[in-house]
Amino acid sequence: MLSSPEECEQAFYEALDAGDSEAVNELWLEDDDVVCIHPGGARLIGYAAIKSSWTSILAGGPVHARCILAKSLETPTVALRNVVEEVVVGQGTQQQVVSVLATNVYVKTPAGWKMVLHHASGAPEGVTQAGQQQGESPSVLH
């Protein structure tokens, strides 16, 4: 049982790094309303679709991703975490690290904190560790 959203998030990235789809899937709330959007992918709705996607993705091996920046908003029962991920793509000498922007949402359940949303998209080129374009000032979009 995970006692905080941070523990759930850490377990998520550790499971990806280990290529452990069972561990990833156990972190998700088993509900028809959970949502996952992989970079460039369709919106997956429901635990069964999400479980299938992670099982398929991790069948190809681990996903080496680490968070380099997290911003969070937390209530006693819901936590929203926006992160910049560094993800290793490619193999051998063709490996490179790409930045991915992701939002993870967790809810507190009687069984501990569970993931209900993971939305990831490729970051624009030049995104810094602060999550901003190089040479630009922060701006408000909405």
SULZIRA-V924669 format. One record per run of one state. SS is the DSSP state (@ for helix, = for strand, . for the rest). FROM is the first residue (numbers start at 1). LEN is the number of residues. If there is no record, write none. Layout:
BEGIN
ss from len
SS FROM LEN
SS FROM LEN
END
This chain:
BEGIN
ss from len
. 1 4
@ 5 14
. 19 2
@ 21 6
. 27 1
= 28 1
. 29 6
= 35 3
. 38 5
= 43 3
. 46 1
@ 47 13
. 60 5
= 65 10
. 75 3
= 78 12
. 90 2
@ 92 3
. 95 1
= 96 14
. 110 2
= 112 11
. 123 4
= 127 1
. 128 5
= 133 1
. 134 9
END
